[in-house]
Amino acid sequence: MIYLPGRETIPFHLVWIGLCLCYGFTTDWRPREMVGMAAATATITTAILIDHAAQGAYEWHNLAEVPMSVGLTAVIAAYLHRRHMALAELARRAADDRRRADMRQQLVRQVSHELRTPITIARGYTELLRKRVDDPSASEDIAVVLDELDKLADITQRLVTLYRIDGEFDRKPLNLGEELSRVARRWMPTAARQWEVTSAPGQVLANRDRLEAALDCLLDNAVKFTGPGDEIGMRGHVGAKSWGIEVADRGVGLSGAQNLSHQALPGTGLGLAMVRIVIGAWGGTVVLKPRPGGGTLVTLTVPHGEDGSAKD
């Protein structure tokens, strides 16, 4: 503006536009600081325009642009201030929601883990008591206590599974065979079954905790509906476009009247819907079928990540 007398209109407006942009993109400015900057800008630009008008290079009536620019800037600044306040409130509420969600997850995790130990101890002592009691009536009462303790243990396990399913969705490359073997090793001591785990070599993109939670739902169901010596197997495969896991058992199986596309896993309280949450979040599918000769076959199929390829 100083060095362009007679052509200062464009830099004049650029100065005011720049001031609005600075206030819009800077959250550190308070309203009074913006008022001070606007007053300083108006004073400096007015002095330059008055000087140019005194030299005859600028029309005096054009000085009306200064109060007009100040007014326009005030309107824009008021809007931007409201926008800043709204964004700050949204950020505060989002932070509160995250904090409450973290607290809920922490509470569920602590309660579920702390409950399992006393439940296990109480069940052990109740079992000892049943062996020492000869009264049939008392034995029936103890059986009821054991049944209720089992239900409480199931609820605790559900809380743990729900907590893990509600965790982060982030996926990382995992060795499918190693993950299946690790999950199977956790389950083998819990039930006298014929466990079989096979998998094709390769890496898949998955979240370890969520995959484990989904498999826990399926294996819990398989254990409950099989007996000692029955077969439970997991088989993994890695293809060019997708990877998958099959969980099969030789339990009571499914009747033909059951709707396989919406069948809930009986007894877990979580149901097939929980498995669908995990696999569906990765763009995959879950198929439930009866096995020839008895038993159930659950097939999980998940497409590969963005690169679309398996990693050997």
Summary of the structure (lengths in Angstrom):
residues: 312
radius of gyration: 34.4
end to end distance: 66.0
largest distance: 118.3
contacts: 867
relative contact order: 0.07
helix: 60%
strand: 14%
